Amino acid sequence: MRYMSSPHLGITIAIAIAVHNLPEGIAMGVPVYFATGSRAKAIWYAAISGMAEPLGALIGLAVHLSGALNLVAMGIIMSLVSGIMTGIAFRELIPRALQYDPRNRYAAHGIFAGMGIMALSLLLLGLL
């Protein structure tokens, strides 16, 4: 569990998650605002969606502190989550990108650029 071996890596991941939450909140709030015309509802739904990660972190911390999480369980969980994310990308995100870019001028380039950025970040963090 490399993330637990380095406080620097843990802080870096926490900052990355926090920065990720800003556009996620906007992506949640803007459609609600335009659908309802209510800023309060938009902020409320964005806030509720933003609470999922801290709540999940607290649950994960409780499971970790209880000693119920070992390397095998962690590997199984990571495999399941990566499979779910890959399935979402192939079934939802890539077809939607091609729907908005029917001539495939940008979608494929964006997909491969994203893969390259992820691979580069893993190399730079020493995780690959």
N, C-alpha and C positions, 0 to 999 in steps of 0.2 A: 504494500500500500504506500506507494511513493508520495502521495499527497500528504501523508501524515509524517513523513520523515523530514520535511523542510518547512519551517514557518514562512520562508520567503515564497515558496510555491503556493502555500495555502493563501497567503495575502494576495498574490497575483491572481489566483483563481477567483477569490472573493471580489476583487476589483472588476475582473472581466464579467462576472455575473451581474454585478451592480450596474455596469455600463450597458450590458445587454438589456436590463430591465427598463431603461429609458425608452428606447424605440418600441419595446414590447408594450409598455403602458400607452404610448401614443397610438400604436396599432389597435389596441383594445378600445381606447377612449374616443378616437375620432369617428369611427363608424356609429358608435352609440350616440354621440352628439348629433351627427347629421341625421340619424334615424329618428331621434326623439326631440331634438332641439334643446335638450336639457343638459347644461354643464354639470349639474349636480349628479345626474345619473351617469354621465360619462366618467366623471371622477370616481364615483362609487364603484362602478364595474371595473375600472382600471385598477383601483386599489384592491378590490377583492381578488382579482386575477394575480396581482403582484404579491399577495399574501401566500400563495400556494408554495413558492420556493422557501420562504423562511419557515413555514409550517412543516414542510417536508424535511428541512434541515434539522428542526427540533426533533421530529420523529426519528430521523436517522441517527441523531446524537443519542437519543434514548436507547435505541436498539444497540448501538455501538457500545455504550456504557454498560449495558446489561450483559455483554459478552456473547450475545447470540449471533454475532456476525463474524464469520471466519473467512478465510481466503476462498474456500470453495463456494460459499454462499455469495460472496462479493463477485466472484467470476460469473456465477449464474445470473445474478441481477444485472451486471454490466452487459452480458450477452443478450438478455431479454430486451433491455432498453435500447441497445444498438440495433437489434433486429427491428424493433418497433419504429425507430427513427428512420432506418433505411427503407422500411415498407412505406412510411408516410412520404418520404422523398420520391420514391418511384411511382407510387399510386396517385399522389396528390400534387406535389410541388413541381415536378418535372413536366407532367402533362399540362398543368396550368401555365407554366412558363412558355411552353410551346404553343398554347392556345393564344397567348398574347403576342407571340413572335412566330407567326405561322411560316415565315420564310427561314426561320432558324438563323437569323443574322447574329443574334446576341445570346440566345439561351444556352447553346452548347458552350460558347466561350465562357459564360458566367459559371456554368457547372464545373468546367475544368479548372477555371481560375479559383473557384472555391475549394476544389480538391487540392490544388497546388498550395493554396494558402494554409489549409489545414495541415498538410504534410510538412510544410516549412515550419509552421509553429511547433509541431511535435518534435522536429529535429532541433530547433532552437532551444526548446525546453528540455531536451535530452530524454524525451519519453519514447523515442522510436529507436 
